[in-house]
Amino acid sequence: MRYGLTLTGLGLTVCGAAALGLGLGAFDPALAARGVLDPAVSRFADRSSWFWPAVAGAGVSVALVGLLWLLARGRAAVLRRVTLTRRAARARVRAAGAGLVEDLRAVPGVRDARFRLSGSAAWSRLLISVTCDEDADLALVRGHLGQDCLMRVRAELEMYEVPAVVRFRLICGEVAAR
């Protein structure tokens, strides 16, 4: 797709440079003195009051279609996410996340854990949110994550070098009593 756009852009650039050279008289000064439109078309345009507004409308329509296409491509590039359309892939992510959450909840002081795979296809990441008591040993939780939990999840997902972002949320004892 990008090769086609590149070749089209190069072709249009060459055509534009040739038209500029023709208009400046680089090829033939007699051609530079001629009008842009054929005399028959020029006479038709002079007699028809709708001709130039129609040409302008067609040009604006083509420009708007191109702009909408460009915006759609840009939006698709920004919003491109890891596509997990197959049920097997979704089930694999759910299973890996469930195992990780189960392991984290077994650590003393951890109340809840959430797991999510996000990002684009080229740059995905694991987002792990861990809710702990305020007196929980975060080094123990972090060590438990680093030892084999993350390695096992990465192996289950077959994404061995995907980065992980771990967010800790501490809950005070007063809030915990409610």
N, CA, C and O of each residue as an XYZ file, in Angstrom:
712
protein
N       0.822     -1.189      0.000
C       0.000      0.000      0.000
C       0.867      1.254      0.000
O       0.590      2.196     -0.742
N       1.905      1.276      0.818
C       2.749      2.464      0.879
C       3.574      2.632     -0.387
O       3.882      3.753     -0.791
N       3.935      1.505     -1.018
C       4.674      1.613     -2.276
C       3.804      2.255     -3.345
O       4.277      3.093     -4.113
N       2.556      1.873     -3.398
C       1.623      2.466     -4.365
C       1.449      3.960     -4.132
O       1.434      4.742     -5.082
N       1.318      4.355     -2.875
C       1.195      5.782     -2.572
C       2.470      6.532     -2.920
O       2.419      7.655     -3.420
N       3.607      5.913     -2.657
C       4.880      6.550     -2.975
C       5.035      6.734     -4.482
O       5.429      7.805     -4.944
N       4.724      5.686     -5.248
C       4.824      5.798     -6.701
C       3.836      6.808     -7.260
O       4.164      7.551     -8.185
N       2.632      6.841     -6.710
C       1.650      7.833     -7.154
C       2.137      9.246     -6.848
O       2.023     10.138     -7.689
N       2.673      9.451     -5.658
C       3.205     10.763     -5.296
C       4.359     11.179     -6.180
O       4.442     12.336     -6.592
N       5.255     10.245     -6.477
C       6.376     10.571     -7.369
C       5.889     10.893     -8.776
O       6.366     11.836     -9.406
N       4.931     10.099     -9.267
C       4.375     10.370    -10.602
C       3.702     11.732    -10.679
O       3.870     12.456    -11.661
N       2.940     12.084     -9.645
C       2.287     13.399     -9.639
C       3.305     14.534     -9.515
O       3.112     15.607    -10.086
N       4.376     14.302     -8.777
C       5.430     15.313     -8.663
C       6.113     15.536    -10.007
O       6.389     16.676    -10.381
N       6.385     14.461    -10.733
C       7.000     14.580    -12.061
C       6.058     15.309    -13.013
O       6.491     16.180    -13.767
N       4.776     14.962    -12.983
C       3.802     15.640    -13.850
C       3.710     17.125    -13.514
O       3.634     17.962    -14.414
N       3.716     17.454    -12.228
C       3.666     18.861    -11.822
C       4.902     19.625    -12.262
O       4.806     20.766    -12.714
N       6.067     18.995    -12.129
C       7.310     19.652    -12.564
C       7.309     19.848    -14.085
O       7.763     20.879    -14.582
N       6.797     18.856    -14.815
C       6.729     18.991    -16.274
C       5.761     20.100    -16.666
O       6.048     20.867    -17.585
N       4.623     20.199    -15.990
C       3.664     21.265    -16.287
C       4.252     22.634    -15.961
O       4.033     23.597    -16.696
N       4.994     22.721    -14.866
C       5.639     23.979    -14.512
C       6.685     24.356    -15.551
O       6.759     25.511    -15.972
N       7.487     23.391    -15.962
C       8.486     23.661    -17.000
C       7.845     24.063    -18.320
O       8.348     24.946    -19.015
N       6.736     23.419    -18.668
C       6.016     23.770    -19.900
C       5.468     25.186    -19.819
O       5.556     25.940    -20.789
N       4.905     25.557    -18.676
C       4.354     26.898    -18.501
C       5.424     27.976    -18.501
O       5.164     29.107    -18.913
N       6.617     27.644    -18.048
C       7.709     28.622    -18.035
C       8.464     28.674    -19.365
O       9.369     29.491    -19.535
N       8.094     27.809    -20.299
C       8.717     27.813    -21.610
C      10.010     27.046    -21.689
O      10.811     27.311    -22.585
N      10.250     26.132    -20.820
C      11.495     25.372    -20.817
C      11.563     24.422    -22.005
O      12.656     24.157    -22.504
N      10.426     23.897    -22.478
C      10.414     22.945    -23.583
C      10.232     23.641    -24.929
O      10.983     23.408    -25.876
N       9.213     24.503    -24.988
C       8.909     25.211    -26.237
C       8.199     26.513    -25.865
O       7.127     26.481    -25.261
N       8.790     27.656    -26.220
C       8.150     28.933    -25.863
C       6.771     29.108    -26.500
O       5.931     29.821    -25.950
N       6.523     28.478    -27.641
C       5.218     28.596    -28.282
C       4.142     27.880    -27.461
O       3.005     28.345    -27.383
N       4.508     26.748    -26.849
C       3.554     26.031    -26.011
C       3.226     26.809    -24.737
O       2.110     26.725    -24.225
N       4.194     27.562    -24.231
C       3.963     28.349    -23.025
C       2.982     29.482    -23.287
O       2.275     29.909    -22.375
N       2.930     29.977    -24.527
C       2.045     31.090    -24.868
C       0.611     30.627    -25.090
O      -0.313     31.439    -25.026
N       0.405     29.328    -25.353
C      -0.950     28.811    -25.587
C      -1.764     28.834    -24.310
O      -1.213     28.828    -23.209
N      -3.076     28.861    -24.462
C      -3.976     28.793    -23.324
C      -4.004     27.384    -22.749
O      -3.595     26.423    -23.399
N      -4.479     27.284    -21.553
C      -4.541     25.990    -20.891
C      -5.635     25.137    -21.506
O      -5.445     23.940    -21.726
N      -6.777     25.745    -21.785
C      -7.907     25.009    -22.356
C      -7.894     25.107    -23.871
O      -7.414     26.087    -24.440
N      -8.420     24.093    -24.506
C      -8.623     24.098    -25.949
C      -9.603     25.229    -26.279
O     -10.485     25.512    -25.468
N      -9.483     25.881    -27.430
C     -10.400     26.990    -27.746
C     -11.876     26.593    -27.715
O     -12.714     27.399    -27.310
N     -12.212     25.373    -28.133
C     -13.615     24.951    -28.111
C     -14.124     24.850    -26.666
O     -15.253     25.243    -26.376
N     -13.302     24.332    -25.779
C     -13.696     24.234    -24.372
C     -13.781     25.621    -23.750
O     -14.659     25.884    -22.929
N     -12.882     26.494    -24.135
C     -12.901     27.858    -23.615
C     -14.179     28.584    -24.022
O     -14.776     29.299    -23.217
N     -14.602     28.396    -25.283
C     -15.855     29.016    -25.745
C     -17.051     28.435    -24.993
O     -17.958     29.172    -24.606
N     -17.056     27.114    -24.785
C     -18.140     26.472    -24.045
C     -18.216     27.008    -22.614
O     -19.307     27.262    -22.102
N     -17.051     27.183    -21.964
C     -17.018     27.686    -20.593
C     -17.520     29.123    -20.538
O     -18.165     29.512    -19.565
N     -17.232     29.926    -21.579
C     -17.695     31.312    -21.603
C     -19.213     31.387    -21.746
O     -19.843     32.275    -21.173
N     -19.811     30.457    -22.511
C     -21.266     30.471    -22.735
C     -22.048     29.856    -21.586
O     -23.218     30.192    -21.405
N     -21.453     28.982    -20.815
C     -22.160     28.279    -19.736
C     -21.758     28.873    -18.393
O     -20.594     28.822    -17.997
N     -22.748     29.440    -17.696
C     -22.442     30.077    -16.416
C     -22.204     29.045    -15.305
O     -21.655     29.392    -14.260
N     -22.596     27.816    -15.507
C     -22.459     26.790    -14.479
C     -21.131     26.025    -14.573
O     -20.807     25.253    -13.670
N     -20.363     26.226    -15.645
C     -19.173     25.405    -15.889
C     -18.131     25.544    -14.771
O     -17.729     24.540    -14.184
N     -17.693     26.761    -14.472
C     -16.632     26.939    -13.484
C     -17.094     26.600    -12.065
O     -16.312     26.025    -11.307
N     -18.344     26.933    -11.668
C     -18.783     26.445    -10.349
C     -18.836     24.914    -10.268
O     -18.569     24.345     -9.209
N     -19.172     24.251    -11.360
C     -19.192     22.783    -11.368
C     -17.777     22.231    -11.244
O     -17.555     21.259    -10.522
N     -16.825     22.835    -11.933
C     -15.425     22.408    -11.828
C     -14.927     22.604    -10.392
O     -14.249     21.740     -9.836
N     -15.275     23.759     -9.797
C     -14.863     24.028     -8.414
C     -15.514     23.029     -7.456
O     -14.862     22.544     -6.532
N     -16.792     22.722     -7.671
C     -17.478     21.749     -6.812
C     -16.862     20.367     -6.919
O     -16.702     19.680     -5.910
N     -16.516     19.953     -8.119
C     -15.876     18.652     -8.304
C     -14.505     18.626     -7.614
O     -14.140     17.633     -6.985
N     -13.765     19.706     -7.736
C     -12.450     19.767     -7.080
C     -12.562     19.722     -5.568
O     -11.791     19.027     -4.906
N     -13.521     20.460     -5.018
C     -13.724     20.449     -3.567
C     -14.179     19.062     -3.113
O     -13.750     18.584     -2.063
N     -15.045     18.416     -3.895
C     -15.504     17.066     -3.534
C     -14.343     16.079     -3.500
O     -14.237     15.279     -2.571
N     -13.485     16.127     -4.492
C     -12.327     15.234     -4.520
C     -11.399     15.530     -3.341
O     -10.858     14.613     -2.723
N     -11.221     16.812     -3.037
C     -10.363     17.174     -1.900
C     -10.964     16.685     -0.582
O     -10.232     16.194      0.278
N     -12.273     16.808     -0.410
C     -12.914     16.335      0.818
C     -12.837     14.822      0.960
O     -12.602     14.313      2.056
N     -13.030     14.104     -0.132
C     -12.917     12.639     -0.080
C     -11.493     12.251      0.315
O     -11.299     11.356      1.138
N     -10.506     12.915     -0.264
C      -9.117     12.637      0.092
C      -8.826     12.968      1.547
O      -8.122     12.219      2.225
N      -9.362     14.085      2.033
C      -9.152     14.465      3.426
C      -9.823     13.484      4.376
O      -9.238     13.114      5.395
N     -11.036     13.059      4.060
C     -11.721     12.070      4.891
C     -10.971     10.739      4.902
O     -10.873     10.086      5.941
N     -10.448     10.343      3.755
C      -9.665      9.109      3.694
C      -8.412      9.240      4.559
O      -8.049      8.319      5.291
N      -7.758     10.397      4.464
C      -6.547     10.630      5.250
C      -6.854     10.619      6.748
O      -6.096     10.045      7.529
N      -7.956     11.246      7.154
C      -8.340     11.236      8.559
C      -8.687      9.827      9.031
O      -8.342      9.442     10.148
N      -9.367      9.059      8.184
C      -9.704      7.681      8.562
C      -8.446      6.838      8.729
O      -8.363      6.035      9.658
N      -7.476      7.004      7.852
C      -6.221      6.251      7.973
C      -5.466      6.661      9.230
O      -4.899      5.815      9.921
N      -5.457      7.958      9.525
C      -4.785      8.422     10.729
C      -5.454      7.910     11.984
O      -4.783      7.510     12.936
N      -6.781      7.921     11.987
C      -7.525      7.420     13.141
C      -7.293      5.925     13.318
O      -7.153      5.436     14.439
N      -7.255      5.209     12.208
C      -7.012      3.761     12.296
C      -5.622      3.485     12.844
O      -5.427      2.531     13.596
N      -4.656      4.316     12.471
C      -3.293      4.112     12.973
C      -3.219      4.399     14.465
O      -2.508      3.712     15.199
N      -3.952      5.415     14.916
C      -3.919      5.765     16.327
C      -4.673      4.741     17.169
O      -4.234      4.378     18.260
N      -5.804      4.283     16.658
C      -6.650      3.396     17.439
C      -6.383      1.924     17.207
O      -7.081      1.067     17.747
N      -5.370      1.629     16.402
C      -5.086      0.214     16.126
C      -4.688     -0.490     17.419
O      -3.727     -0.096     18.078
N      -5.393     -1.478     17.756
C      -5.154     -2.214     18.993
C      -4.752     -3.630     18.652
O      -4.829     -4.062     17.502
N      -4.328     -4.328     19.658
C      -4.012     -5.734     19.468
C      -5.320     -6.433     19.110
O      -6.261     -6.458     19.903
N      -5.365     -6.984     17.936
C      -6.596     -7.627     17.506
C      -6.628     -9.047     18.019
O      -5.783     -9.879     17.690
N      -7.603     -9.286     18.810
C      -7.770    -10.610     19.392
C      -9.126    -11.133     18.939
O     -10.010    -11.380     19.759
N      -9.280    -11.295     17.656
C     -10.577    -11.656     17.124
C     -10.874    -13.137     17.260
O     -12.035    -13.529     17.372
N      -9.846    -13.957     17.253
C     -10.096    -15.385     17.362
C     -10.412    -15.732     18.804
O      -9.819    -15.188     19.736
N     -11.338    -16.627     18.968
C     -11.746    -17.035     20.314
C     -10.602    -17.690     21.074
O     -10.484    -17.526     22.288
N      -9.776    -18.417     20.376
C      -8.656    -19.087     21.040
C      -7.699    -18.060     21.642
O      -7.206    -18.248     22.754
N      -7.433    -16.971     20.910
C      -6.529    -15.935     21.417
C      -7.150    -15.230     22.622
O      -6.463    -14.964     23.608
N      -8.430    -14.933     22.546
C      -9.095    -14.293     23.685
C      -9.098    -15.198     24.900
O      -8.863    -14.751     26.023
N      -9.362    -16.463     24.670
C      -9.370    -17.417     25.779
C      -7.977    -17.536     26.390
O      -7.844    -17.674     27.607
N      -6.950    -17.484     25.565
C      -5.571    -17.575     26.059
C      -5.234    -16.371     26.940
O      -4.589    -16.521     27.978
N      -5.673    -15.170     26.525
C      -5.425    -13.966     27.326
C      -6.194    -14.048     28.640
O      -5.655    -13.721     29.697
N      -7.453    -14.481     28.579
C      -8.249    -14.606     29.806
C      -7.630    -15.618     30.770
O      -7.567    -15.378     31.976
N      -7.185    -16.730     30.242
C      -6.596    -17.769     31.093
C      -5.294    -17.280     31.733
O      -5.047    -17.516     32.916
N      -4.473    -16.603     30.946
C      -3.212    -16.088     31.486
C      -3.483    -15.037     32.553
O      -2.827    -15.018     33.595
N      -4.447    -14.166     32.293
C      -4.791    -13.136     33.274
C      -5.409    -13.715     34.526
O      -5.120    -13.254     35.630
N      -6.256    -14.717     34.372
C      -6.890    -15.333     35.547
C      -5.840    -15.993     36.432
O      -5.909    -15.894     37.657
N      -4.878    -16.659     35.825
C      -3.813    -17.287     36.606
C      -2.976    -16.255     37.349
O      -2.613    -16.461     38.507
N      -2.673    -15.153     36.690
C      -1.888    -14.093     37.310
C      -2.655    -13.468     38.464
O      -2.093    -13.258     39.539
N      -3.921    -13.171     38.256
C      -4.746    -12.570     39.304
C      -4.871    -13.520     40.493
O      -4.790    -13.092     41.645
N      -5.064    -14.783     40.219
C      -5.162    -15.797     41.284
C      -3.874    -15.853     42.105
O      -3.920    -15.904     43.334
N      -2.734    -15.845     41.429
C      -1.452    -15.882     42.127
C      -1.240    -14.634     42.983
O      -0.741    -14.724     44.104
N      -1.619    -13.475     42.454
C      -1.423    -12.235     43.198
C      -2.346    -12.155     44.405
O      -1.943    -11.656     45.455
N      -3.565    -12.632     44.276
C      -4.501    -12.588     45.404
C      -4.059    -13.495     46.553
O      -4.486    -13.310     47.692
N      -3.211    -14.465     46.256
C      -2.709    -15.362     47.293
C      -1.611    -14.715     48.140
O      -1.284    -15.215     49.216
N      -1.039    -13.601     47.658
C       0.027    -12.919     48.397
C      -0.613    -12.163     49.569
O      -1.638    -11.510     49.377
N      -0.038    -12.232     50.775
C      -0.607    -11.534     51.937
C      -0.660    -10.022     51.711
O       0.315     -9.417     51.264
N      -1.806     -9.421     52.025
C      -1.998     -7.974     51.894
C      -2.610     -7.550     50.580
O      -3.010     -6.394     50.442
N      -2.699     -8.441     49.609
C      -3.286     -8.089     48.312
C      -4.789     -8.331     48.378
O      -5.233     -9.433     48.702
N      -5.561     -7.311     48.072
C      -7.022     -7.431     48.095
C      -7.585     -7.808     46.735
O      -8.482     -8.644     46.629
N      -7.044     -7.175     45.690
C      -7.588     -7.412     44.351
C      -6.481     -7.190     43.328
O      -5.505     -6.488     43.592
N      -6.643     -7.788     42.180
C      -5.697     -7.597     41.077
C      -6.476     -7.664     39.770
O      -7.428     -8.432     39.632
N      -6.058     -6.853     38.831
C      -6.681     -6.842     37.505
C      -5.581     -6.915     36.458
O      -4.474     -6.415     36.656
N      -5.909     -7.544     35.353
C      -4.933     -7.794     34.291
C      -5.565     -7.384     32.965
O      -6.738     -7.658     32.712
N      -4.772     -6.723     32.124
C      -5.267     -6.331     30.807
C      -4.103     -6.252     29.825
O      -3.004     -5.825     30.182
N      -4.353     -6.665     28.597
C      -3.380     -6.538     27.517
C      -3.851     -5.394     26.654
O      -4.986     -5.410     26.177
N      -2.999     -4.391     26.439
C      -3.417     -3.230     25.650
C      -2.282     -2.776     24.755
O      -1.195     -3.355     24.758
N      -2.551     -1.732     23.991
C      -1.565     -1.172     23.085
C      -1.865     -1.541     21.657
O      -2.929     -2.082     21.354
N      -0.940     -1.252     20.790
C      -1.106     -1.548     19.374
C      -0.482     -2.900     19.061
O       0.141     -3.535     19.912
N      -0.667     -3.318     17.822
C      -0.099     -4.605     17.423
C       1.430     -4.564     17.461
O       2.072     -5.574     17.750
N       2.003     -3.415     17.175
C       3.453     -3.288     17.171
C       4.014     -3.002     18.568
O       5.176     -3.298     18.848
N       3.186     -2.427     19.437
C       3.664     -2.038     20.756
C       2.576     -2.354     21.769
O       1.784     -1.484     22.130
N       2.538     -3.588     22.222
C       1.551     -3.979     23.222
C       2.213     -4.021     24.586
O       3.438     -4.069     24.696
N       1.384     -4.002     25.625
C       1.913     -4.051     26.981
C       0.885     -4.680     27.906
O      -0.312     -4.690     27.622
N       1.372     -5.193     29.000
C       0.526     -5.774     30.033
C       0.275     -4.710     31.090
O       1.218     -4.103     31.597
N      -0.962     -4.483     31.417
C      -1.321     -3.552     32.479
C      -1.845     -4.362     33.649
O      -2.826     -5.095     33.520
N      -1.189     -4.228     34.787
C      -1.572     -4.974     35.980
C      -1.852     -3.965     37.078
O      -0.977     -3.174     37.429
N      -3.058     -3.982     37.626
C      -3.445     -3.120     38.742
C      -3.609     -3.986     39.972
O      -4.375     -4.950     39.974
N      -2.880     -3.631     41.018
C      -2.906     -4.412     42.257
C      -3.395     -3.503     43.379
O      -2.808     -2.450     43.632
N      -4.470     -3.912     44.053
C      -5.006     -3.185     45.197
C      -4.550     -3.897     46.461
O      -4.809     -5.086     46.648
N      -3.862     -3.147     47.331
C      -3.269     -3.737     48.543
C      -3.706     -2.966     49.777
O      -4.156     -1.824     49.686
N      -3.567     -3.611     50.940
C      -3.713     -2.919     52.215
C      -2.540     -1.956     52.353
O      -1.495     -2.147     51.731
N      -2.719     -0.921     53.170
C      -1.643      0.062     53.307
C      -0.393     -0.521     53.974
O       0.709     -0.009     53.776
N      -0.556     -1.575     54.753
C       0.602     -2.164     55.417
C       1.146     -3.387     54.676
O       1.954     -4.135     55.226
N       0.714     -3.591     53.452
C       1.188     -4.739     52.675
C       2.651     -4.542     52.281
O       3.109     -3.417     52.085
N       3.354     -5.624     52.172
C       4.761     -5.591     51.778
C       4.826     -5.544     50.242
O       4.719     -6.572     49.574
N       5.002     -4.339     49.703
C       5.007     -4.157     48.249
C       6.217     -4.830     47.602
O       6.145     -5.272     46.455
N       7.311     -4.907     48.326
C       8.491     -5.593     47.793
C       8.194     -7.073     47.597
O       8.652     -7.681     46.629
N       7.427     -7.651     48.515
C       7.045     -9.050     48.385
C       6.135     -9.251     47.177
O       6.296    -10.209     46.421
N       5.170     -8.331     47.001
C       4.252     -8.428     45.855
C       5.037     -8.264     44.564
O       4.838     -9.020     43.613
N       5.924     -7.282     44.526
C       6.734     -7.031     43.321
C       7.653     -8.215     43.040
O       7.825     -8.615     41.889
N       8.237     -8.768     44.088
C       9.107     -9.929     43.912
C       8.331    -11.133     43.396
O       8.833    -11.896     42.570
N       7.103    -11.302     43.884
C       6.273    -12.415     43.427
C       5.940    -12.244     41.939
O       5.912    -13.212     41.179
N       5.691    -11.004     41.549
C       5.412    -10.731     40.129
C       6.632    -11.014     39.271
O       6.523    -11.627     38.209
N       7.794    -10.567     39.732
C       8.992    -10.669     38.922
C       9.560    -12.060     38.797
O      10.221    -12.374     37.807
N       9.313    -12.906     39.792
C       9.955    -14.216     39.769
C       9.439    -15.084     38.645
O      10.169    -15.374     37.698
N       8.213    -15.493     38.735
C       7.754    -16.385     37.680
C       6.374    -16.055     37.134
O       5.983    -16.585     36.094
N       5.627    -15.189     37.816
C       4.277    -14.870     37.329
C       4.321    -14.226     35.939
O       3.650    -14.686     35.015
N       5.112    -13.163     35.798
C       5.169    -12.468     34.511
C       5.794    -13.336     33.424
O       5.356    -13.312     32.274
N       6.815    -14.101     33.792
C       7.435    -14.983     32.792
C       6.437    -16.025     32.301
O       6.396    -16.337     31.110
N       5.634    -16.564     33.215
C       4.642    -17.561     32.830
C       3.551    -16.946     31.944
O       3.129    -17.556     30.962
N       3.096    -15.733     32.294
C       2.065    -15.059     31.492
C       2.608    -14.757     30.101
O       1.924    -14.987     29.104
N       3.819    -14.248     30.030
C       4.418    -13.945     28.722
C       4.554    -15.211     27.881
O       4.332    -15.182     26.671
N       4.917    -16.319     28.519
C       5.049    -17.580     27.785
C       3.684    -18.068     27.312
O       3.560    -18.567     26.194
N       2.657    -17.929     28.152
C       1.321    -18.360     27.751
C       0.793    -17.526     26.582
O       0.091    -18.043     25.714
N       1.132    -16.240     26.565
C       0.691    -15.361     25.489
C       1.609    -15.420     24.276
O       1.280    -14.874     23.222
N       2.750    -16.072     24.414
C       3.782    -16.137     23.375
C       4.250    -14.740     22.978
O       4.495    -14.460     21.805
N       4.366    -13.875     23.973
C       4.857    -12.508     23.821
C       5.966    -12.334     24.862
O       5.747    -11.757     25.927
N       7.138    -12.834     24.542
C       8.191    -13.000     25.538
C       8.832    -11.692     25.983
O       9.418    -11.641     27.065
N       8.740    -10.650     25.197
C       9.394     -9.400     25.563
C       8.414     -8.257     25.770
O       8.815     -7.094     25.753
N       7.144     -8.565     25.964
C       6.148     -7.514     26.162
C       6.382     -6.863     27.529
O       6.516     -7.561     28.535
N       6.433     -5.512     27.566
C       6.648     -4.858     28.860
C       5.397     -4.924     29.732
O       4.278     -5.047     29.235
N       5.608     -4.840     31.014
C       4.502     -4.867     31.969
C       4.512     -3.575     32.780
O       5.563     -3.122     33.232
N       3.343     -2.995     32.955
C       3.164     -1.809     33.792
C       2.343     -2.252     34.997
O       1.212     -2.716     34.858
N       2.928     -2.104     36.176
C       2.255     -2.523     37.403
C       1.889     -1.260     38.180
O       2.737     -0.409     38.452
N       0.613     -1.160     38.528
C       0.126     -0.018     39.314
C      -0.373     -0.546     40.653
O      -1.213     -1.443     40.716
N       0.163      0.030     41.711
C      -0.261     -0.352     43.052
C      -1.231      0.697     43.578
O      -1.022      1.897     43.403
N      -2.281      0.234     44.216
C      -3.255      1.106     44.850
C      -3.354      0.653     46.306
O      -3.686     -0.497     46.591
N      -3.064      1.571     47.210
C      -3.076      1.229     48.630
C      -4.384      1.700     49.250
O      -4.846      2.811     48.988
N      -4.965      0.850     50.066
C      -6.205      1.179     50.753
C      -5.911      1.340     52.226
O      -5.309      0.467     52.851
N      -6.340      2.465     52.779
C      -6.122      2.727     54.192
C      -6.996      1.794     55.038
O      -8.001      1.263     54.566
N      -6.591      1.612     56.286
C      -7.320      0.725     57.208
C      -8.739      1.201     57.460
O      -9.640      0.377     57.620
N      -8.971      2.555     57.501
C     -10.312      3.078     57.756
C     -11.253      2.725     56.610
O     -12.406      2.360     56.837
N     -10.761      2.835     55.392
C     -11.582      2.514     54.219
C     -11.821      1.029     54.171
O     -12.894      0.587     53.760
N     -10.836      0.245     54.585
C     -10.956     -1.201     54.547
C     -11.997     -1.704     55.537
O     -12.606     -2.749     55.307
N     -12.217     -0.976     56.646
C     -13.163     -1.421     57.660
C     -14.605     -1.246     57.209
O     -15.486     -1.923     57.737
N     -14.873     -0.387     56.280
C     -16.232     -0.112     55.841
C     -16.812     -1.240     55.070
O     -17.958     -1.161     54.628
